[in-house]
């Protein structure tokens, strides 16, 4: 297991900003599908798309690995309530879209948050998973040079006894 001094602490946003200059597992998967696909994405000819499922996955990842406090800073949950009915506006309504835009961070509907919360509870309710996640630094970044190619990866840092700090 690598020591913590090989990991760099940085946000997911910072890591993804550097994706164009570094090779990642996703880029390798694109290359395996088609070298042309990989190159077109690298050149920005095919834009990255952020699907709704990705938001749910990132939210679950944040809640499970980084905890509720980090989750609450990173995500908004809920939506506006229709004063006439007392019920929340639907996620496809103009009122919801305006509310979501005003939040300044990704938004999960109550239903999507329930899914994320159930995923987190499932992980925390599993004895082996709980043991593995105790003493985890959510993720650290590794960058190196391999035969002139600059790969990067985000990896969980598991230690046997205690949480180890990332290097800055």
KAPE-V308363 format. One line per field, one symbol per residue. ss: DSSP state (H for helix, E for strand, L for the rest). phi: phi as a letter, one per 30 degrees, with the letter a starting at -180 (. if undefined). burial: + if it has 24 or more other ideal C-beta (glycine too) atoms within 12 Angstrom, else -. Layout:
# KAPE-V308363
ss: ???
phi: ???
burial: ???
This chain:
# KAPE-V308363
ss: LLLHHHLELLLHHHHHHHHHHLELHHHHHHHHHLHHHHHHHHLLLLLLLLLHHHHHHHHHHHHHHHLHHHHHHHEEELLLELLLLLLELLLLLHHHHHHHHHHLLEEELHHHHHHHHHHHHHHHLLHHHHHHHLLEEEEEEEELLELLELEEEEEEEELLLLLLLLEL
phi: .ddddcccdaddddedddddcbdbdddddddddaedeedddddidcddccdeddddddddedddccjdddeddcbcbjldcdddcicddddccddddddddddiaeccdedddedddddddddddcedddddddicdeabcbbabbhiccdbacbdccbdbadcdddd
burial: ---+--+++--+--+---+--+++-++-------------++------------++-+++++++++----+--++++-++-------++------+--++-----++++--++--++-++------------+--++++++++-------++++++++-------+--
